[in-house]
Amino acid sequence: STFILSVIMGCISKEKIKYLYPIIVSVIFIPTVMLYYNSSALIHSIWYLVDATIGLMIGTLICKLSDRKQK
């Protein structure tokens, strides 16, 4: 779901703040590790960062390609 949300955000948003989304997702996951999981699950915050960054890049690329086709 993080990947899909970041693809949508990359495609819809024109603001520069969208590039903070992957960082926000990974930082928000850290407190849940302390509350619900043990410290071995902390590595998953890195995977959320990578997943959201790739999704954001793909969404931005899709948006730029579709804008180029319309012109």
C-alpha distances in whole Angstrom, upper triangle without the diagonal:
4,5,5,6,9,10,11,12,14,15,16,18,21,21,22,20,17,17,17,14,13,16,15,12,14,17,15,14,17,19,17,18,22,21,19,20,22,23,22,18,19,18,14,14,16,13,10,13,13,10,10,13,13,10,13,16,15,14,17,19,18,19,22,23,23,25,28,28,29,32
4,6,5,6,9,10,10,12,14,15,16,19,19,19,17,14,14,14,10,9,12,11,8,10,13,12,12,15,17,16,17,20,20,19,19,22,21,21,17,17,16,12,12,13,10,7,9,10,7,6,10,10,8,10,13,13,12,15,17,17,18,21,22,22,24,27,27,28,31
4,6,5,6,9,10,10,12,14,15,18,19,19,17,14,14,14,11,10,13,14,11,12,16,16,15,18,20,19,20,23,24,22,22,24,24,22,19,19,17,14,13,13,11,9,10,9,6,5,8,8,5,8,10,10,10,13,14,14,16,18,19,20,22,24,25,26,28
4,5,5,6,9,10,11,12,14,17,18,19,18,14,15,16,13,12,16,16,13,15,18,18,17,21,23,21,22,26,26,24,24,27,27,26,22,22,21,17,17,17,14,12,13,13,10,9,11,10,7,9,12,10,9,13,14,13,14,17,18,18,20,22,23,24,27
4,5,5,6,9,10,10,12,15,16,16,15,11,13,13,10,10,14,13,11,14,16,15,15,19,21,19,21,24,24,23,24,26,26,26,22,21,21,17,16,17,15,12,13,13,10,8,11,11,8,8,12,11,9,12,15,14,14,17,19,18,20,23,24,24,27
4,5,5,6,8,10,10,13,14,14,13,9,10,11,8,8,12,12,10,13,15,15,15,19,21,20,22,25,25,24,24,27,26,25,22,21,20,17,15,15,14,11,11,11,8,6,7,8,5,5,8,9,7,9,12,12,13,15,17,17,19,21,22,23,25
4,5,5,6,9,10,13,14,15,15,11,12,14,11,11,15,15,14,16,19,19,19,22,25,24,25,28,29,28,28,30,29,28,25,24,22,19,18,18,16,13,13,13,10,8,9,8,5,5,7,6,4,7,9,9,10,13,14,14,16,18,19,20,22
4,5,5,6,8,11,13,15,14,11,13,14,12,13,16,16,15,18,20,19,20,24,25,24,26,29,29,28,29,31,31,30,27,26,25,22,20,21,19,16,16,16,13,11,12,12,8,8,10,9,6,9,11,10,10,13,14,14,15,18,19,19,22
4,5,5,6,9,10,11,10,7,9,11,9,11,14,13,13,16,18,17,19,22,24,23,25,28,28,28,28,31,30,30,26,25,24,21,19,19,18,15,15,15,13,10,11,12,9,7,10,10,7,8,12,11,10,13,15,15,16,19,20,20,22
4,6,6,8,9,10,11,7,8,11,10,11,14,15,14,17,19,19,21,23,26,25,27,30,30,30,30,32,31,30,27,26,24,22,20,19,18,16,15,14,13,10,10,10,7,5,7,7,4,5,8,8,7,10,12,13,13,16,17,18,20
4,6,8,11,12,13,10,12,15,13,15,18,18,18,20,23,23,24,27,29,28,30,33,33,33,33,35,34,34,30,29,28,25,23,23,21,19,18,18,16,13,13,13,10,8,9,8,5,5,8,7,5,8,10,10,10,13,15,15,17
4,7,9,12,12,10,13,15,13,16,19,18,18,21,23,22,24,27,29,28,30,33,33,33,34,36,35,35,31,30,29,26,25,25,23,20,20,20,18,15,15,16,13,10,12,12,8,8,11,10,8,11,13,12,12,15,16,16,18
4,6,8,9,7,10,12,11,14,16,16,17,20,21,21,23,26,27,27,29,32,32,32,33,35,34,34,31,29,29,26,24,24,23,20,19,19,18,15,15,16,13,10,12,13,10,9,12,12,9,12,15,14,13,16,18,18,19
4,7,9,8,10,13,13,16,18,18,19,22,23,23,25,28,30,30,32,34,35,35,36,38,36,37,33,31,31,28,26,25,25,22,20,21,20,17,16,17,15,12,13,14,11,9,12,13,10,11,14,14,12,15,17,17,17
4,5,6,9,11,11,15,16,16,17,20,21,21,24,26,27,28,30,32,33,34,34,36,35,35,32,30,29,27,24,24,24,21,19,21,20,17,16,18,16,13,14,16,13,11,15,16,13,14,17,17,16,18,21,20,21
4,5,6,8,10,13,14,14,16,18,19,20,22,24,26,27,29,31,32,33,33,35,33,33,30,28,27,26,23,22,22,20,17,19,19,15,14,16,16,12,13,16,14,11,15,16,14,14,18,19,17,20,23,22,23
4,5,6,8,11,11,11,13,16,16,17,19,21,23,24,26,28,29,29,30,32,30,31,28,25,25,23,20,20,21,18,16,17,18,14,13,16,15,12,14,16,14,13,17,18,16,17,21,21,20,23,25,25,26
4,5,5,8,10,10,12,14,15,16,18,20,22,23,24,27,28,28,28,30,29,29,26,24,23,21,18,18,18,15,13,15,14,11,10,13,12,8,11,13,11,10,14,15,13,15,18,19,18,21,23,23,24
4,5,7,8,10,11,13,14,15,17,19,22,23,24,26,27,28,28,29,27,27,25,22,21,20,17,16,16,14,11,13,13,10,8,11,11,8,9,12,11,10,13,16,15,15,19,20,19,21,24,25,25
4,6,5,6,9,10,11,12,15,16,18,20,21,23,24,25,25,26,25,25,22,20,19,18,15,15,16,13,10,13,13,10,9,13,13,10,12,15,14,14,17,19,18,19,22,23,23,25,28,28,29
4,5,5,6,9,10,11,12,15,17,18,19,21,22,23,23,25,23,24,21,18,18,16,13,13,14,11,9,11,11,7,8,11,10,8,12,14,13,13,16,18,17,19,22,22,22,25,27,27,29
4,5,5,6,9,10,11,13,16,16,17,20,21,21,21,22,21,21,18,16,15,13,10,10,10,7,5,8,8,5,6,9,9,8,11,13,13,14,16,18,18,20,22,23,24,26,28,29,30
4,5,5,6,9,10,11,14,15,16,18,20,21,20,21,19,20,17,14,14,13,9,10,11,9,6,9,11,8,9,12,13,12,14,17,16,17,19,21,21,23,25,26,27,29,31,32,33
4,6,5,6,9,10,12,13,15,17,18,19,19,21,19,20,17,15,15,14,10,12,13,10,9,12,12,10,11,15,14,13,16,18,17,18,21,22,22,24,26,27,27,30,32,32,34
4,6,5,6,9,11,11,13,15,16,17,17,19,18,18,15,13,13,11,8,10,10,7,7,10,10,8,10,13,12,12,15,17,16,18,21,22,22,24,26,27,28,30,32,32,34
4,6,5,7,10,11,11,14,15,16,15,16,15,15,12,10,10,8,5,7,8,5,5,9,10,9,10,13,14,14,16,18,19,20,22,24,24,26,28,29,30,32,34,35,36
4,5,5,8,10,11,12,14,15,15,16,14,16,13,10,12,11,7,9,12,9,9,12,13,12,13,17,17,17,19,22,21,22,25,26,27,28,31,32,32,34,36,37,39
4,6,6,8,10,11,12,13,14,16,15,16,13,12,13,12,9,12,13,10,11,14,14,13,15,18,18,17,20,22,22,23,26,27,27,29,31,32,33,35,37,37,39
4,6,5,7,9,10,11,11,13,12,13,10,8,10,8,6,10,11,8,10,13,13,13,15,18,17,18,21,22,22,24,26,27,28,30,32,33,34,36,38,38,40
4,5,5,7,9,10,10,11,10,11,9,7,9,9,7,10,12,11,11,15,16,15,17,20,20,21,23,25,25,26,29,30,31,33,35,36,37,39,40,41,43
4,5,5,6,9,10,11,11,13,11,10,13,12,10,14,15,14,15,18,19,18,20,23,23,23,26,28,28,29,32,33,33,35,37,38,39,41,43,43,45
4,5,5,6,7,10,10,12,10,9,12,11,10,14,15,13,15,18,18,18,20,23,22,23,26,27,27,29,31,32,33,35,37,37,39,41,42,43,45
4,6,6,5,6,7,9,6,6,10,9,9,12,13,13,15,17,18,18,21,23,23,24,27,28,28,30,32,33,34,36,38,39,40,42,44,45,47
4,6,6,6,7,10,9,9,12,12,12,15,17,16,18,21,21,21,24,26,26,27,30,31,31,33,35,36,37,39,41,42,43,45,47,48,49
4,6,8,10,13,11,12,15,14,14,18,19,18,20,23,22,22,25,27,27,28,31,32,32,34,36,37,38,40,42,42,43,46,47,48,50
4,7,10,12,10,11,14,13,14,17,18,17,19,22,21,22,25,27,26,27,30,31,31,33,36,36,37,39,41,41,43,45,46,47,50
4,7,8,6,9,12,11,12,15,16,16,18,20,20,21,24,25,25,27,30,31,31,33,35,36,37,39,41,41,43,45,46,47,50
4,5,6,8,11,11,13,15,16,17,19,21,21,23,25,27,27,29,31,32,33,35,37,38,39,41,42,43,45,47,48,49,52
4,5,5,8,10,11,13,15,16,17,19,20,22,23,25,26,27,29,31,32,33,35,37,38,40,41,42,44,46,47,48,50
4,5,7,9,11,12,13,15,17,18,19,21,22,24,25,27,28,29,31,33,34,35,37,39,40,41,43,44,46,47,49
4,5,6,8,10,10,12,14,15,16,18,20,21,22,23,25,26,28,30,31,32,34,36,37,38,40,41,43,44,46
4,5,6,8,10,10,12,14,15,16,18,20,21,22,24,25,27,28,30,31,32,34,36,37,38,40,42,43,45
4,5,5,7,9,10,11,13,15,16,17,19,20,22,23,25,26,28,29,31,32,34,35,37,38,40,41,43
4,5,5,6,9,10,10,12,14,15,16,18,20,21,22,24,26,27,28,30,31,33,34,36,37,39,41
4,5,5,6,9,10,11,12,14,15,16,18,20,21,22,24,26,27,28,30,31,33,35,36,37,39
4,5,5,6,9,10,11,12,14,15,17,18,20,21,23,24,26,27,29,30,32,33,35,36,38
4,5,5,6,8,10,11,12,14,15,16,18,20,21,22,24,26,27,28,30,31,33,35,36
4,6,5,6,8,10,10,12,14,15,16,18,20,21,22,24,26,27,28,30,31,33,35
4,6,5,6,9,10,10,12,14,15,16,18,20,21,22,24,26,27,28,30,32,33
4,6,5,6,9,10,11,12,14,15,17,18,20,21,22,24,26,27,29,30,32
4,6,5,6,9,10,11,12,14,15,17,18,20,21,23,24,26,27,29,31
4,6,5,6,9,10,10,12,14,15,16,18,20,21,22,24,26,27,29
4,5,5,6,9,10,11,12,14,15,16,18,20,21,22,24,26,27
4,5,5,6,9,10,11,12,14,15,16,18,20,21,23,25,26
4,5,5,6,9,10,10,12,14,15,16,18,20,21,23,25
4,5,5,6,8,10,11,12,14,15,16,18,20,21,23
4,5,5,6,9,10,11,12,14,15,16,18,20,21
4,5,5,6,9,10,10,12,14,15,17,18,20
4,5,5,6,9,10,11,12,14,15,17,19
4,5,5,6,9,10,11,12,14,16,17
4,5,5,6,9,10,11,12,14,16
4,6,5,6,9,10,11,12,15
4,5,5,6,9,10,11,13
4,5,5,6,9,10,11
4,5,5,6,9,10
4,5,5,6,9
4,5,5,7
4,5,5
4,6
4
